[in-house]
Amino acid sequence: MMSMFDDITSLLNAVGLPVGITIILMWFIKYQFDNSRSEREEAREDRQRFDQKMIEGFTEIKVAVEQQNRLISEFLRLK
């Protein structure tokens, strides 16, 4: 931790406070942007997995309803 503080202090002494703060803020903005991008990608992947599970569930329901309709039709024909 002290090494990072020393690095920042030496940067500020070398380039001046306004430029040093600007560099630090630019790094922070890039860090936030990259972090946000990875979170969005994870959320998109989670959403795709969720959507796939929903499609599989609806497909199973569709098959069950079709089977039920077929059985009801056969039952009504036998009457």
Buried (B, 14 or more C-beta within 10 A) or exposed (E): EEEEEEEEEEBBEEEEEEEBEEBEEEEEEEEEEEEEEEEEEEEEEEEEEEEEEEEEEEEEEEEEEEEEEEEEEEEEEEE
